[in-house]
Amino acid sequence: MSQTSPAVELDPRRWRALFILLMGQFCALLDVSVTNVALPSIGRSTGAGPAELQWIVSGYVLAFGLMPVIGGRLGDTRGRRRMFIIGLTGFVIASAIVGLSPDPLVMIGARVVQGLFGGVIGPQVSGYIQNAFPRSERGRAFGGLGLTVGVGTALGPVVGGLLIGVGGPEFGWRLVFFINVPIGIAAVILARLWVAKLEPAGDPKSQKLDLAGALLLGATLLCILFPIVEFNEFHSGWLFLLFVPAALFLRGFIRRESRLTREDASPLLDLRLFRVPTFVTGVAFAVVFFCSNTGIPLVLSLYFQEGLGFAALQSGLGVSALALGSVVAAPIAGRLVPRIGRPLVVGGVAVFFLTTIVVGLVVRTSPDLTNPLDVVLRLVLPLFFLGLGGGSIVTPNQTLSLMDVDPRIGGSAGGVLQTAQRVGSVTGQTVLGTLFFVAVAGTQASTVIGKPAPNPAAFADALDIALLGSLVFSGAALTLGIVDLRRKHSRG
């Protein structure tokens, strides 16, 4: 963009501050996936039925997906630290209410509030990196963010299984939410001590929140996300008729934001962002890759627990190699991306695509294998490389997407990118989960921990079909990356 951010003196505490911000981001991301493992215990403890259990998950996911753009704009105009503290404080209070919930209705309401505040946290992290770090350090800083995204998503089943194992079936699921309270309180206190205010400069009139735009955007995302998230519950294609009003709301939103952008009248989303080619490519790439990436831990967990009779902890440990690969790759990729650029992303997708095939082949060659140790050992290396591929994608794509964006609207840009990731995540989980459930329809699942399903091979086949769905998405991401590289090469 043509604008340039004002020069700022580097804060010597910026790396400590980033660590604190990432603590909050980790809690919010962990709660996206950790609840899946806890659902059986929640159902037995609270008497929640299938529809209520679905809403305990989807209420959070929907609210979490609605807020990044609005939260990013609030960070741009009200200050990153202020909005981070507000978001994390609300998240901690809601987490405590979830953990104390006496019945499913209270829990669902608290989960929605938890998701709303959680969605405010993420854009402050990416916006802070844009503001507080020089261009030469952003790759490394985004490496920490990519590590947090990858590990927070992949580690959810492991953490959930461990906490349920420690607390038992009645209290363990409450620990899943209570764990956010001490971490969140510590992060809020340290944020006040270490995170620089970096308050926005300029005319106070430019700090108004476009409420009409926020309502239009919220209605658009709700109409898009609701049928995707709820499809596995209702199994009705009629839900997707909501895409029609979504298109109308989106048209109204774009027209409004275009006018406000031209008039420089405090738009919720500065549409000049979409004149930045690296940003547009990064957003499109984030959608299709997250469709492929985030659904795999879900279907692996279903395969382990419903097909092979794994306990929650065994299931979580079964995907720990995936999280470990992300831990190893993300910081390294963050350091390499300034030198390698987009080819690093394309290479990471290629590794992810090929390793997904290997995981499917390993499952295919031993469909009747049910011993937990044997299953985990056969998959540990492929899943580790799958994590390496995924961990080397998220960080570089985030860095490259925001590289040419004016830091003054870095929060809004980060919000758009995170919304793209959330849409991709829920789409991938829904599509891959639906493929898995359709493939095992009518097949008896495991009903006792430690006792596999009568026909475990059917669940192995279902996992392979879900992985084929993942390959379609990662193949699309690979194609997008190659086309972008060829376009840049022809221009160069």
N, C-alpha and C positions, 0 to 999 in steps of 0.2 A: 504494500500500500504506500501511497505517497507520503503519508504522515510519518513523522519520526518522533520517537519518544524523547522526552527531555533527559539529559544526562543526570544520573544519580550516583552518589557516592556509595561504593559497595559496602554492605553491612558485614562486618567481620563475623557476625553470629548467623549468617544466612544458612550454613549447612546444619547447624543445630536446629534452627527454626524449621528447615525443611523436614528434618526427622520428626519433629513434633506434628507438623501438618500431615505427614504420612501416617502417623499413628491414628489420627482421626479418619483418614481415608481408608485405612486397613479395616477398621471396625465396621464402617459403612458397607464396604464390599464383602466382607466376611458374612454379613447377615443376609446377603443375597442367596448364598449357597448353603450356609450352615443349617438352615432350618429344614431342608429336605431330609436330612438324616434324623432330625428330632421329631418329625411328624408322627410316627407310630406312637412314641411315648406321649406326645401331646394329646393325641386322640384318646389313649387309654386313661390318662390322668384327668382330663377335663370333660370327657364325653363328647368331644367334637366329632361331628359326622364328616363324611367325605367332602361335602360342599363347603363346610366351615374350614376344614383343613386346607382346601384349595385357596380359600380367601386369605388365610394366614400367610400363605406364600405370595399370592398374586396381589394382595392389597399393598404389600411392601414394594413389590416389583413395579407396579403401576405408579405408585407415588414417587418412587425413586427415579423412575424414568421421566416424570413430568417436570422435575425441578431444575436440572442443570443449566438450561439456558437462562431461566429467570434468576437462579442463584448466581450465575456468572455475571449477569448485568448488575445485580445488587452489589457484587464484589467490585466491579468496575467503578460504580458510583458511590458506594457507601464505605468502601475500604475492605481489603482482603481479610485482615486480622479480625475486624469486627464481625464480619459475616461468618468467618470460620468459627469463632467462639459462640455466636448465636446458634449456628447450625449444630455444632457438637453438643452444646448444652441441651438443646431440645432433643437431640438424639439420645443422650444419656438418660434424661428424664423418661422419655418414651420407652427406652429399653428396660428401665426398672419397672415400669407399669406392666410391660409385657410379661416380665418374669414373675410378677406378683398376681397376674390375672387370675381371678377366681372362676371365670367361665370364658367360652370361646368368643362371645360378642365383645367383651372388654378387650380381649387380645387382638381381635381383628382391628378395632378402632385404634388401639395403641400402635399396631404395626403400620397402619396407614400414616399416622403422625410420625412414627419413626422413619419411614421412607421419605416423607416430605423434607424433614430436617437433614436426613442423610444425603439427599440429592443436592443440598446447598453446599455441602463440604467440598466435594470434588473440584468444582471450578475454581475455588479459592487456591487450591494447591497448584494447578497448572498456571493460573494467573499470577501467583506469587513467583513461580519460576521465571515467567516472562519478565516480571518487573525487577526481581532482586538479583538475578544472575546475568552476567554478560554472555554474549552469544557463544563465546568459547567454552563456557561451563554448562550450557544448557543441556547438551547431550548427556553429560554425566548426571545432571540433576533429574532429567527426564528418565534416565536409567533407573533411579530410585523409585520414581513414580511407576514406571513399567513393571519393576519388580513387585511393587505393592499390588498393582492390578492383577498380575499373573498369580502371585502367591495367595492373595486374598480370595481370589475366585477358586483356585485349585485346592487350597488348604481347608476350605469350609467343611467338607465331609470328614477330614481327619480330626479337626478341632471338635466338631460336633460329636463324633464317635468317642473321643477321649473324655470329653466332659460328661457325656451320658454314662460312660463306663465308671467314672469317678463318683458321680452323684447318684447313680442308679436310675431306674426307669421313671420313678416318681419325681425326683428332685433334679436329676441330671439335665433335663430339657430346660429347666429354669436357669441353671448355671450358664447355658448357652447365651442367654440374654444378660444375666447379671455380670458376666465377665466384661461387658462393655462399660460398666459403671466406674470401676476404679481406673481403668485405662483412660476413659474419657475425662474423668475429673483431673487426672494427672496432666493430660494433654491441654486442657483448658488453662490450668494454672501456669504451665510452662509456656504456653502460647502468649500469655500476658507478659511474661518475663523476657522471652527470647525473640518473638516474632515482631519485626518492625511494622509500624502502622501502615506505611506506604499509602497514606490517604490520597485520594484523587485530588488533583489540582484543577482549577478552572472555575467557570461560572456555576454557582449553585443551581441555576435553572437546568443545566445539562445533567443534573443528578436526579431528575424526576424519573420515576418508574412508569413505563408505559403500561398502565393497568389494562386498557382495552386490548393491547397487543398480547399481554400475558394471558388474558382470558381466551383469545382466539388461538394462541399457540397451545395452551392447555387443553382446549377442546379438540384440537387437531390430533395431538399426541394420544389423548384418551381414546378417541375413535379409532386410532391405528393400533394402539397397544392392547386395548381391551379384547378384541376378538382373537388376537394372537395368543395372549396369555390365557384366556378362558376357553380356548378351543378344546383342550383335553378334558375339560369339565363338561361342556355342553355337547360336544361332538356334532355341531351344526354349522353348515356352511352359511346359514342365514346371518350369522354373526358378522360376516365380512361385508354385509350391506352397510355397515358403519363406515366403510371406506368412502362411501358417497358423501355423507356430511363432512367427513375428514377432508375431502378434496375442496369442498366449499369453504370450510373454515380456513384451510391453508391458503386458498386464493384470497380471501379477505385479509388474512395476516400479511401475505406478501405485498398486497396493494397498500396496506397501511404502512408497513415498514419501509416500502419504497418511497412513499411520500415523506415520511419522517426523516429518512436518510437524506433525500434531496434537500430538505429544509434544515438539515442539521438540528433537528428538534427532538433529541434524546430518544432514538428508536430503541426498542427492546433488543433488536438484532440489527446491527449495522450491515446492510446487504452488500456493502463494498467488500466485505470478507470474501464473497463469492467471485470477486474479480482476481483473487489470489490463486493462481493455478495449483500451487503446492497444497494449499488448504483444501480446495475442492477435491483433488485426488485423494488426499488423506482421509477425508470424510467418507467418500465412496468406498475406499479400501476398508475402513474400519467397519462399516456395515457388513460387508460380505465376509470378512475374515472372522468377525465375532460370531456370525451365524455358524461358522464351522467349528470354532474353538470351544465355546462355552457349553455346547450341548454334549460334548464327549464325556466329561466327568459325570454328568447326569446319567447317561445311558450305561456307563460302566458301573455306577452304583446300583442301578436297576438290575443289571446282569448279575452282579455279585450277590445282592440280597435276595432277589426274587427267583433267580435261576439256580444259584449255588448255595443258598442258605447262609451266607456270611452274616455275622453280627455287624452292628453299625461300626464298631471300631475296626474290625477286619476290612470292611468295605472302604473305610477312610484310608487305612494304611495301604490298601490295594492301589490307590491312585496317588500315593505320596511321591512316587518316582516322577510323576508328571509335575508336581509342585517343585520338586528338587531341581528338575531341568530348568524350570523358569527362574528359580533362584540363581542358578549358575549363569544363565545366558543373559538375563536382563541388564545387569550392570556392565558386563563386557560389551554388549551391543550398544549401550549408551555411550561408552567411550569411543567405539569405532565409527558410529554414524557420522560424525563430522568429516571423517576422511573418506568413507565409502559411499555414504548417501543412500539413495533409493535401491541400488543393487543389493545392499545388505538385506532390505526388506524382501526383495524378490527371492534371494537365496534362502531366507528363513521360511518363506511360504513353500518353496520347493522341498525343503527338508520336512516340513510339516505334512505336506501332501503325500510324499513317499512313505513317511513313517506311519501315517494313518493306514496305508495299504498293508504295511508289515504287521501292524496290530491286528488287522482283520484276518490276515493269513495265519497268524499264530493261533487265534481263536478258532479258525476254520480247521486247522490240523489237529486240534484236540478238543472237539466239542463236548465230549463226555467227561473231561477232566474236572473234578469237583473239589479235590483236596486244596484247602486255602493256601498252604505254603507252596505247593506245586504250581498253582495258578498264578500266584503273585510273582514267583521267581521267573516263570516263562514270559511274563509281561513286563517285568521291571525295566529291562534294557530298552525295548521299543517305546515304553511310556516315558522313559527318561529323555530319549531323543525327541519324542513328540514335544516334551516340555522345553527342550533346547530350541526347537523350531519356533514354538509359540512365544517363548521369552525373548527371542531375537527379533520379533516383529512388532510387538506393542510399543516398546520404547522408541525405536527408530521412527515408526510411523507417527507417533505423537510429536517427536522432535521436528521431523520434516514438515508436518502439517502446520505447525505453529511458527516455523522458522521465519517466515516473511510477514507475519501478522504484527500489526502495531501493538506493542505491549499495553497501550492504554485501553485497548479493548480485548486484552488477552483472556480475561475472565469469560466474556461472551463467546470468544472463539473456542476456549476450552469447554464451555458448556455445550456448544453445538457438537463438538467432537465426542464428548461423553454421551450425549443423547444418541448419536449415531451408534456408539458402542452398546448402549442399553437396548436400542431397537434391534441391533444385530443379535445381542445375547438372548433376548426373549424369543425372537424368531427362531434362532437355532435350537434353543431348548425345546420349543414347542414342536418344531418340525421333526427333530431327531427323536424326541420322546414319543410323538405320535407314530412315527415309523416303527419304533420298538413295540409299542402297545398293539398296533394293528397286526404286527407279525406274530405276536404271541396270543392273540385273541382266542379264547376258548381253551388255552393251555393252562393247566393247574400250576400255580406258583408255589414256591416253598412257603410252608406255614409254620415251621419250627426252626429256630436258629440252630445251625449245625446239621440240618437235614436238607439236602438239595431237593429241587423239584423232581417229580417223577420222570420228566423228560428234559434234562438240562440242555441237550443239544438244540432244542427248539429256541431256547433263550440265547444260545450262542449264535444261531442263525439270525435272530432278531437284532443282536448287537452288530453283526456284519451288515445287515440292511441299513441300520442307523448310521454306521460308518460310511456307507456308500453315499448317504445324504450329505454327510460332512464333506466328502470328497467333491461333491458338486459345488459347494460353497467355496472351499479352499481352491478348487480349480478356477472358479470365477475370479477369486482374488489374485491368483497367479497370473491369469490372463490380463487382468487390469494392470498389474505391475509391469508385465512385459510390454504391453502397449504403451504405457507411460514412458518406459525406458527408450523404446524405439522412437517415440515422438521427440524426446529430448535429444536423442542422437541425431535425428534428421535435422533438427534446428541448429544443433551445434556444428 
